[in-house]
Amino acid sequence: MNKRLSGVISLLVIGGLTLGFGCGDRATPLAQTGQHANTLRERKPPLNYLLFLPQEYQEESQDQWPLILFLHGLGKRGSDLDSLEILKEVGPPMLVEQQPDFPFIVLSPQCPEDHFWEKHPEDLETLLEKVVDVYNVDADRIYLTGISNGGFGAWHLALRNPELFAAVVPIAGGYKFESDEIPKNICDLKNIPIWIFHGAKDTVVSPYQSESLVNALIACGSQVQFTLYPDADHDSWTRTYDNPELYTWLLQHTRQGG
């Protein structure tokens, strides 16, 4: 990933305090640890997001941190900073509220109302590029995950950027809703570690949506992993994100060619 931006990131320094890019009325010090609300104003509509920095993160340090990009489902969409609070009810944004020593930077954008993740991958690409450029992110350890519509978004973003992610974890998602269509470039992902999760009793997004992608990847020669919870409905993410083995697995992988 090219860490130089096409534009210039303006940094505002007031009384010795460096403020981050595009933060609007809630500008946040670059190295303020914990989880905080921000806004990316370069996109239309603006993209609000939560950014978590571990408690041991230090701006002046040469240490680089792995990053998790988390995409929520349709029920968590919103268009103002206050609505970001609902992201803390699920997945990594909830986890880091409970674990300030969580050993990843966590980037959790919020899909604007009436939008869908898979329709606006450019917004996510712009946001991720800026965060990697500004913070101490290990560009070889960027992990992508999403739930429900965020799972669909994860597939689309990975297919657009197969060289970018060290591992991908789609949960209760698919490629195209209520369709068995397989993306033409599915084999671009054959060498990327992918662990797919779905509930066998899911009536919102059929588990076949994941199964068809698993089969296509296997046909490409992929070592894709697939966990189908026999007793789970649409919420196959709670137990997945609660499992420490997931994060151990992520950290075992670095970007191909990195």
C-alpha positions in Angstrom: 0.0 0.0 0.0 1.3 3.4 -0.9 1.4 5.4 2.3 1.7 8.8 0.6 -1.6 10.6 0.1 -2.6 12.2 -3.1 -3.5 15.3 -1.1 -2.0 16.9 1.9 -3.0 16.1 5.5 -3.3 19.3 7.4 -2.2 19.2 11.0 -3.4 21.9 13.4 -1.1 22.7 16.2 -2.6 24.8 19.0 -0.7 25.3 22.3 1.6 22.4 21.6 -1.4 20.0 20.9 -1.4 18.2 17.6 -4.9 17.5 16.3 -5.8 14.8 13.8 -7.1 15.2 10.3 -10.7 15.8 9.5 -12.0 15.5 13.0 -14.5 18.4 12.9 -15.8 19.6 16.2 -14.3 16.7 18.1 -10.7 16.9 17.0 -8.6 14.2 18.7 -4.9 14.3 19.6 -3.1 11.9 17.3 -1.8 9.7 20.1 -4.8 9.8 22.4 -5.2 6.2 23.5 -8.6 4.5 23.8 -11.5 4.7 21.4 -12.6 8.1 20.0 -15.0 9.5 17.4 -13.6 11.1 14.2 -14.8 12.2 10.8 -13.3 11.9 7.3 -14.5 14.9 5.4 -12.8 14.2 2.1 -15.7 11.9 1.1 -19.3 12.9 0.4 -21.2 12.3 2.5 -18.6 12.5 5.3 -17.6 9.2 6.8 -17.7 9.0 10.6 -15.6 6.4 12.4 -14.2 5.2 15.7 -10.5 4.8 16.1 -9.0 2.8 19.0 -5.4 3.1 20.0 -4.1 0.6 22.6 -3.1 2.0 25.9 0.6 1.3 25.2 0.5 3.1 21.9 3.0 6.0 21.7 3.2 8.4 18.8 6.9 9.0 19.2 7.7 5.3 19.3 9.0 3.3 16.3 6.8 0.4 17.2 4.2 -0.4 14.6 0.8 -2.0 15.5 -1.4 -4.4 13.6 -4.8 -2.9 12.6 -8.3 -4.4 12.4 -10.7 -2.7 10.0 -14.2 -3.6 11.2 -17.4 -3.2 9.1 -20.7 -3.3 11.0 -24.1 -4.4 9.7 -27.1 -2.5 8.4 -28.6 -1.8 11.8 -25.7 0.3 12.9 -25.8 2.9 10.1 -25.8 6.5 11.0 -24.9 10.0 9.8 -23.8 12.0 12.9 -21.1 11.6 15.5 -23.5 10.8 18.3 -24.8 7.7 16.4 -21.3 6.2 16.6 -22.1 5.1 20.1 -24.2 2.2 18.7 -21.1 0.7 17.1 -19.8 0.0 20.7 -22.6 -2.6 21.1 -21.0 -5.2 18.9 -17.8 -6.7 17.7 -14.3 -5.1 18.1 -15.6 -1.6 19.0 -17.4 -3.3 22.0 -14.4 -5.4 22.8 -11.9 -2.6 23.1 -14.2 -0.7 25.5 -13.7 -3.6 27.8 -10.0 -4.3 27.0 -7.9 -1.1 26.8 -4.8 -3.3 26.3 -6.3 -4.9 23.2 -3.2 -5.4 21.0 -4.5 -4.0 17.8 -5.4 -0.6 16.4 -9.1 -0.9 15.6 -10.7 1.2 12.8 -14.5 1.1 12.8 -16.2 3.3 10.2 -19.9 3.9 10.2 -21.8 3.4 7.0 -24.1 6.5 6.3 -27.8 6.0 6.5 -29.4 4.6 3.3 -25.9 3.4 2.1 -24.4 0.0 1.7 -20.7 -0.9 2.3 -20.3 -2.8 -1.0 -21.4 0.3 -2.9 -18.8 2.7 -1.5 -15.4 0.9 -1.2 -13.6 4.1 -2.2 -14.6 5.7 1.1 -13.0 2.8 3.0 -9.9 2.9 0.9 -9.4 6.6 1.5 -10.0 6.3 5.2 -7.6 3.4 5.6 -4.9 5.1 3.6 -5.1 8.2 5.8 -5.0 6.2 9.1 -2.0 4.1 7.9 -0.2 7.3 6.9 -0.8 9.2 10.2 -0.6 6.5 12.8 2.0 3.8 13.6 0.3 1.0 11.6 2.1 -2.0 10.4 1.0 -2.0 6.8 1.9 -5.8 6.6 -0.6 -6.6 9.3 -3.9 -5.1 8.3 -6.8 -7.4 8.9 -10.3 -7.0 7.4 -13.5 -8.2 9.0 -17.2 -7.5 8.8 -20.6 -8.8 9.9 -23.8 -9.1 7.8 -23.8 -6.2 5.3 -20.3 -5.5 6.6 -19.4 -9.1 5.6 -20.6 -8.3 2.1 -18.5 -5.1 2.2 -15.4 -7.1 3.4 -15.7 -9.4 0.4 -16.0 -6.5 -2.1 -13.1 -4.5 -0.5 -10.8 -7.5 -0.4 -11.6 -8.3 -4.1 -10.7 -4.7 -5.0 -7.5 -4.8 -3.0 -6.2 -8.4 -2.8 -2.7 -7.0 -2.2 -3.7 -5.0 0.9 -4.8 -7.3 3.6 -2.9 -9.9 5.7 -6.1 -11.8 6.4 -9.9 -11.5 5.9 -12.7 -12.6 8.2 -16.2 -12.2 6.7 -19.0 -13.2 9.1 -22.7 -13.8 8.0 -22.0 -12.2 4.7 -21.6 -13.0 1.0 -20.9 -11.5 -2.4 -24.3 -10.4 -3.7 -27.4 -10.6 -1.5 -29.7 -13.5 -2.3 -27.6 -14.5 -5.3 -25.3 -17.4 -6.0 -23.1 -15.2 -8.2 -19.4 -15.8 -7.8 -17.1 -12.8 -8.5 -15.0 -13.3 -11.7 -11.8 -12.5 -9.8 -12.4 -14.7 -6.8 -9.1 -16.5 -7.4 -7.3 -13.2 -6.7 -7.9 -14.1 -3.1 -6.6 -17.7 -3.2 -3.3 -16.9 -1.4 -4.9 -14.7 1.3 -5.7 -16.3 4.6 -9.5 -16.2 4.9 -11.6 -17.5 7.8 -15.4 -17.4 7.1 -18.1 -17.8 9.7 -21.8 -18.3 9.3 -24.8 -19.7 11.3 -26.5 -22.8 9.9 -29.9 -21.4 11.0 -29.3 -17.9 9.5 -32.6 -16.8 7.8 -31.4 -13.3 7.0 -28.4 -14.2 4.9 -28.4 -17.8 3.8 -25.3 -19.8 4.8 -25.2 -20.8 1.2 -23.9 -17.3 0.4 -20.7 -18.2 2.4 -20.6 -21.8 1.3 -20.6 -20.9 -2.4 -17.6 -18.6 -1.9 -15.8 -21.3 0.1 -16.3 -23.8 -2.7 -15.1 -21.3 -5.3 -12.0 -20.5 -3.3 -11.2 -24.2 -2.8 -11.5 -24.7 -6.5 -8.8 -21.9 -6.9 -6.5 -23.8 -4.6 -7.2 -21.7 -1.5 -6.6 -22.9 2.0 -9.8 -21.0 3.1 -11.2 -21.9 6.5 -15.0 -22.2 7.1 -16.8 -22.4 10.5 -20.5 -23.1 10.2 -22.1 -22.9 13.7 -24.9 -25.6 13.7 -27.0 -23.8 16.3 -26.4 -20.2 15.3 -28.8 -17.9 13.5 -27.8 -14.6 12.0 -25.7 -13.6 15.0 -22.7 -15.7 14.3 -20.3 -12.9 15.3 -20.7 -12.7 19.0 -19.0 -16.0 19.7 -16.5 -15.4 16.9 -15.2 -12.1 18.3 -15.3 -13.4 21.8 -12.9 -16.2 20.9 -9.3 -15.4 21.6 -8.2 -17.9 19.0 -9.4 -15.6 16.3 -6.8 -12.9 17.2 -4.1 -15.5 17.7 -4.8 -16.7 14.1 -4.8 -13.1 12.7 -1.4 -12.4 14.2 0.0 -15.5 12.6 -0.4 -13.8 9.2 1.3 -11.0 7.4 0.6 -9.5 4.0 1.8 -11.6 1.1 5.0 -10.1 -0.2 5.3 -7.8 2.8 
